Amino acid sequence: MKCDACYDNDIKYTQNCYKINDINIKSFYEPETNEITSCFQLFNLYIKENEYECINFPTEGYYVSNKITGLISQCHSDCKTCSQSYIENNANCDECINNELFLQEGNCVEQCSLGFYNIENKCNKCHNNCLNCFGDKILNNNGKIESMECLDCKDGMIQNEKNCFPIIYYNEDKISFDISEISQEKSEATCSFFNKDIIYGEYKCIPKSDINIDTTELVVKDNDISNNELTQSVNNNNELFQQIENKPLGQVINIIEEVSNFQLKFWGNISNI
């Protein structure tokens, strides 16, 4: 005899009905041996919450909540797949329901938050020293690997290219920082370690060639001498140019003021400072 339907709360598999033993874990009596069993133990199948039929595991939207009995529960509505129950503020998704959402620490979001970068619809966390970052997958001999670079550093950090380093010491003449994360030989360094200079106030190491002082942008407050006269004077002073070449802004101002004996200010187009 084959069953078309079962009594309430009986378990159905194909066209057979099995008398339920425990409604909470969906165990039932195996008819031939009268032993307590489950869909998973007897048929290697699963059973949904609030349903009473042994089924194949759904391809999407469910996770195994009881591995002994094969009980499966529904994922959060944002999840295509998940491995555990959603809790407050965390959907625990393994994959999002569509490609318009990004997976960030178990939740499916419309865009990655500050401090995360997107690779293949997954929001990966920036390095702890980064306030914001960019990431991509690059090719190497072993295939694709993830590459991340800091765009902005957190407070107390200094930036060199894609890395942010904790500042150890800072004053007008020197900034030193911790490079132990990238160096096995030394733990403390300055921008000169990378053959670079520092932009004071911005906490960045930049190539020395990027610091250019245009003397035509020097403005003199003293009305007794013209800007052109001062410009010519500075241009003719090779010793002065040697002193200010590739120097940080604070040092350049001090050097020029000492040489010219005039109170100067910078404005407009002093490149990259």
SULWO-V482698 format. One record per pair of residues at least 6 apart in sequence whose C-alpha atoms are under 8 Angstrom apart, sorted by sequence separation. I is the first residue (numbers start at 1). GAP is how many residues later the second one is. D is the distance in whole Angstrom. If there is no record, write none. Layout:
BEGIN
((I & GAP & D) (I & GAP & D))
END
This chain:
BEGIN
((6 & 6 & 7) (11 & 6 & 6) (12 & 6 & 6) (20 & 6 & 7) (21 & 6 & 5) (22 & 6 & 7) (29 & 6 & 5) (30 & 6 & 6) (39 & 6 & 5) (40 & 6 & 6) (47 & 6 & 6) (64 & 6 & 7) (65 & 6 & 6) (66 & 6 & 7) (75 & 6 & 7) (85 & 6 & 7) (86 & 6 & 5) (96 & 6 & 7) (102 & 6 & 5) (103 & 6 & 6) (112 & 6 & 7) (117 & 6 & 5) (118 & 6 & 6) (126 & 6 & 7) (138 & 6 & 5) (139 & 6 & 7) (153 & 6 & 7) (158 & 6 & 5) (159 & 6 & 6) (169 & 6 & 6) (170 & 6 & 7) (180 & 6 & 6) (181 & 6 & 8) (191 & 6 & 5) (198 & 6 & 6) (199 & 6 & 7) (220 & 6 & 7) (234 & 6 & 7) (235 & 6 & 8) (257 & 6 & 6) (5 & 7 & 8) (10 & 7 & 6) (11 & 7 & 5) (20 & 7 & 6) (21 & 7 & 4) (29 & 7 & 5) (30 & 7 & 6) (39 & 7 & 6) (47 & 7 & 5) (64 & 7 & 6) (65 & 7 & 5) (75 & 7 & 6) (85 & 7 & 7) (86 & 7 & 8) (96 & 7 & 6) (101 & 7 & 6) (102 & 7 & 5) (116 & 7 & 6) (117 & 7 & 5) (126 & 7 & 6) (137 & 7 & 6) (138 & 7 & 6) (152 & 7 & 8) (157 & 7 & 6) (158 & 7 & 5) (168 & 7 & 8) (169 & 7 & 5) (179 & 7 & 7) (180 & 7 & 4) (191 & 7 & 6) (198 & 7 & 5) (199 & 7 & 7) (220 & 7 & 6) (234 & 7 & 8) (244 & 7 & 8) (257 & 7 & 7) (10 & 8 & 6) (11 & 8 & 6) (20 & 8 & 4) (21 & 8 & 6) (28 & 8 & 5) (29 & 8 & 6) (39 & 8 & 7) (46 & 8 & 5) (47 & 8 & 6) (64 & 8 & 4) (65 & 8 & 6) (84 & 8 & 6) (95 & 8 & 7) (101 & 8 & 5) (102 & 8 & 6) (104 & 8 & 7) (116 & 8 & 5) (117 & 8 & 6) (137 & 8 & 5) (138 & 8 & 6) (157 & 8 & 5) (158 & 8 & 6) (167 & 8 & 7) (168 & 8 & 6) (169 & 8 & 7) (179 & 8 & 5) (180 & 8 & 7) (197 & 8 & 6) (198 & 8 & 6) (219 & 8 & 6) (244 & 8 & 5) (10 & 9 & 5) (11 & 9 & 6) (19 & 9 & 6) (20 & 9 & 6) (27 & 9 & 6) (28 & 9 & 6) (45 & 9 & 6) (46 & 9 & 5) (63 & 9 & 5) (64 & 9 & 6) (75 & 9 & 8) (76 & 9 & 8) (83 & 9 & 7) (94 & 9 & 8) (101 & 9 & 5) (102 & 9 & 6) (116 & 9 & 4) (117 & 9 & 7) (137 & 9 & 4) (138 & 9 & 7) (157 & 9 & 4) (158 & 9 & 6) (167 & 9 & 6) (168 & 9 & 5) (178 & 9 & 5) (179 & 9 & 6) (196 & 9 & 6) (197 & 9 & 6) (218 & 9 & 7) (5 & 10 & 8) (10 & 10 & 5) (18 & 10 & 6) (19 & 10 & 6) (27 & 10 & 6) (28 & 10 & 6) (45 & 10 & 6) (46 & 10 & 6) (62 & 10 & 6) (63 & 10 & 6) (75 & 10 & 6) (76 & 10 & 6) (82 & 10 & 6) (83 & 10 & 7) (93 & 10 & 8) (100 & 10 & 7) (101 & 10 & 7) (102 & 10 & 7) (115 & 10 & 6) (116 & 10 & 5) (136 & 10 & 6) (137 & 10 & 6) (156 & 10 & 6) (157 & 10 & 5) (167 & 10 & 4) (168 & 10 & 6) (178 & 10 & 5) (179 & 10 & 7) (196 & 10 & 5) (197 & 10 & 6) (220 & 10 & 8) (4 & 11 & 6) (6 & 11 & 6) (9 & 11 & 7) (18 & 11 & 6) (27 & 11 & 5) (45 & 11 & 5) (46 & 11 & 6) (62 & 11 & 5) (63 & 11 & 6) (74 & 11 & 8) (75 & 11 & 7) (82 & 11 & 5) (83 & 11 & 7) (112 & 11 & 6) (115 & 11 & 5) (135 & 11 & 7) (136 & 11 & 5) (150 & 11 & 8) (151 & 11 & 7) (153 & 11 & 6) (156 & 11 & 6) (166 & 11 & 6) (167 & 11 & 6) (177 & 11 & 6) (178 & 11 & 7) (196 & 11 & 5) (197 & 11 & 6) (216 & 11 & 8) (244 & 11 & 7) (253 & 11 & 8) (3 & 12 & 5) (5 & 12 & 8) (18 & 12 & 7) (26 & 12 & 7) (27 & 12 & 8) (45 & 12 & 7) (62 & 12 & 4) (63 & 12 & 7) (73 & 12 & 8) (79 & 12 & 8) (81 & 12 & 6) (82 & 12 & 5) (94 & 12 & 6) (96 & 12 & 6) (135 & 12 & 5) (136 & 12 & 7) (149 & 12 & 8) (150 & 12 & 5) (165 & 12 & 6) (166 & 12 & 5) (176 & 12 & 6) (177 & 12 & 6) (195 & 12 & 7) (196 & 12 & 5) (216 & 12 & 8) (243 & 12 & 7) (244 & 12 & 8) (2 & 13 & 5) (3 & 13 & 5) (18 & 13 & 7) (61 & 13 & 6) (62 & 13 & 5) (78 & 13 & 8) (80 & 13 & 7) (81 & 13 & 5) (82 & 13 & 7) (92 & 13 & 8) (93 & 13 & 5) (135 & 13 & 4) (149 & 13 & 4) (150 & 13 & 6) (165 & 13 & 6) (166 & 13 & 8) (176 & 13 & 5) (177 & 13 & 6) (195 & 13 & 7) (218 & 13 & 7) (2 & 14 & 6) (3 & 14 & 7) (9 & 14 & 7) (61 & 14 & 5) (79 & 14 & 5) (80 & 14 & 8) (81 & 14 & 5) (92 & 14 & 4) (93 & 14 & 6) (134 & 14 & 6) (135 & 14 & 6) (148 & 14 & 7) (149 & 14 & 6) (150 & 14 & 7) (165 & 14 & 6) (176 & 14 & 5) (191 & 14 & 5) (11 & 15 & 8) (21 & 15 & 7) (39 & 15 & 6) (61 & 15 & 8) (76 & 15 & 6) (78 & 15 & 8) (79 & 15 & 7) (80 & 15 & 5) (81 & 15 & 7) (90 & 15 & 8) (91 & 15 & 6) (92 & 15 & 6) (93 & 15 & 7) (115 & 15 & 7) (133 & 15 & 7) (134 & 15 & 5) (175 & 15 & 6) (176 & 15 & 8) (191 & 15 & 8) (216 & 15 & 6) (240 & 15 & 8) (61 & 16 & 8) (75 & 16 & 8) (76 & 16 & 8) (79 & 16 & 6) (80 & 16 & 5) (81 & 16 & 8) (90 & 16 & 6) (91 & 16 & 5) (102 & 16 & 8) (115 & 16 & 6) (116 & 16 & 7) (117 & 16 & 6) (118 & 16 & 8) (119 & 16 & 7) (133 & 16 & 6) (134 & 16 & 6) (174 & 16 & 8) (175 & 16 & 8) (215 & 16 & 6) (240 & 16 & 8) (11 & 17 & 7) (76 & 17 & 7) (79 & 17 & 5) (80 & 17 & 4) (90 & 17 & 6) (91 & 17 & 8) (114 & 17 & 7) (115 & 17 & 5) (116 & 17 & 7) (117 & 17 & 6) (118 & 17 & 7) (119 & 17 & 6) (133 & 17 & 4) (134 & 17 & 7) (61 & 18 & 6) (63 & 18 & 8) (75 & 18 & 8) (78 & 18 & 6) (79 & 18 & 5) (80 & 18 & 8) (103 & 18 & 6) (104 & 18 & 6) (105 & 18 & 8) (114 & 18 & 6) (115 & 18 & 7) (117 & 18 & 6) (118 & 18 & 8) (119 & 18 & 7) (132 & 18 & 6) (133 & 18 & 5) (61 & 19 & 5) (62 & 19 & 7) (63 & 19 & 6) (64 & 19 & 7) (65 & 19 & 7) (78 & 19 & 5) (102 & 19 & 5) (103 & 19 & 5) (104 & 19 & 5) (131 & 19 & 8) (132 & 19 & 5) (133 & 19 & 7) (158 & 19 & 7) (215 & 19 & 7) (240 & 19 & 8) (60 & 20 & 5) (61 & 20 & 5) (62 & 20 & 7) (63 & 20 & 5) (64 & 20 & 8) (65 & 20 & 8) (77 & 20 & 8) (101 & 20 & 7) (102 & 20 & 5) (103 & 20 & 6) (104 & 20 & 7) (130 & 20 & 5) (131 & 20 & 8) (132 & 20 & 5) (168 & 20 & 8) (215 & 20 & 8) (26 & 21 & 8) (60 & 21 & 6) (61 & 21 & 7) (63 & 21 & 6) (102 & 21 & 6) (130 & 21 & 7) (131 & 21 & 5) (132 & 21 & 7) (49 & 22 & 7) (63 & 22 & 8) (99 & 22 & 7) (126 & 22 & 7) (130 & 22 & 6) (131 & 22 & 5) (46 & 23 & 8) (47 & 23 & 6) (48 & 23 & 6) (49 & 23 & 6) (127 & 23 & 8) (130 & 23 & 5) (131 & 23 & 5) (175 & 23 & 8) (46 & 24 & 5) (47 & 24 & 5) (48 & 24 & 5) (49 & 24 & 6) (126 & 24 & 8) (129 & 24 & 6) (130 & 24 & 6) (249 & 24 & 7) (45 & 25 & 7) (46 & 25 & 6) (47 & 25 & 6) (48 & 25 & 6) (129 & 25 & 6) (26 & 26 & 8) (44 & 26 & 8) (46 & 26 & 7) (41 & 27 & 7) (40 & 28 & 7) (41 & 28 & 7) (129 & 28 & 7) (172 & 28 & 8) (40 & 29 & 6) (41 & 29 & 8) (78 & 29 & 8) (79 & 29 & 7) (39 & 30 & 7) (40 & 30 & 5) (78 & 30 & 6) (38 & 31 & 5) (39 & 31 & 6) (160 & 31 & 8) (37 & 32 & 8) (38 & 32 & 7) (213 & 32 & 8) (130 & 33 & 8) (212 & 33 & 8) (130 & 34 & 6) (212 & 34 & 7) (129 & 35 & 6) (211 & 35 & 6) (129 & 36 & 7) (211 & 36 & 8) (129 & 37 & 8) (209 & 37 & 7) (211 & 37 & 8) (208 & 38 & 6) (12 & 40 & 6) (13 & 40 & 6) (222 & 40 & 7) (11 & 41 & 5) (12 & 41 & 5) (13 & 41 & 5) (221 & 41 & 8) (222 & 41 & 8) (10 & 42 & 6) (11 & 42 & 5) (12 & 42 & 6) (13 & 42 & 8) (27 & 42 & 7) (220 & 42 & 7) (221 & 42 & 7) (9 & 43 & 6) (11 & 43 & 7) (26 & 43 & 7) (220 & 43 & 7) (221 & 43 & 7) (25 & 44 & 7) (159 & 44 & 6) (160 & 44 & 6) (161 & 44 & 8) (220 & 44 & 5) (221 & 44 & 8) (26 & 45 & 7) (158 & 45 & 5) (159 & 45 & 5) (160 & 45 & 5) (219 & 45 & 6) (220 & 45 & 7) (25 & 46 & 7) (157 & 46 & 7) (158 & 46 & 6) (159 & 46 & 6) (160 & 46 & 7) (218 & 46 & 7) (219 & 46 & 6) (158 & 47 & 8) (218 & 47 & 7) (219 & 47 & 7) (200 & 48 & 7) (218 & 48 & 6) (219 & 48 & 8) (197 & 49 & 7) (199 & 49 & 6) (200 & 49 & 7) (217 & 49 & 7) (218 & 49 & 8) (197 & 50 & 7) (198 & 50 & 6) (199 & 50 & 7) (200 & 50 & 7) (217 & 50 & 7) (197 & 51 & 7) (217 & 51 & 7) (217 & 52 & 7) (217 & 53 & 7) (214 & 55 & 8) (214 & 56 & 6) (213 & 57 & 6) (214 & 57 & 8) (212 & 58 & 7) (213 & 58 & 7) (212 & 59 & 6) (211 & 60 & 7) (212 & 60 & 7) (210 & 61 & 8) (211 & 61 & 6) (210 & 62 & 7) (211 & 62 & 7) (199 & 74 & 7) (172 & 78 & 7) (173 & 78 & 8))
END
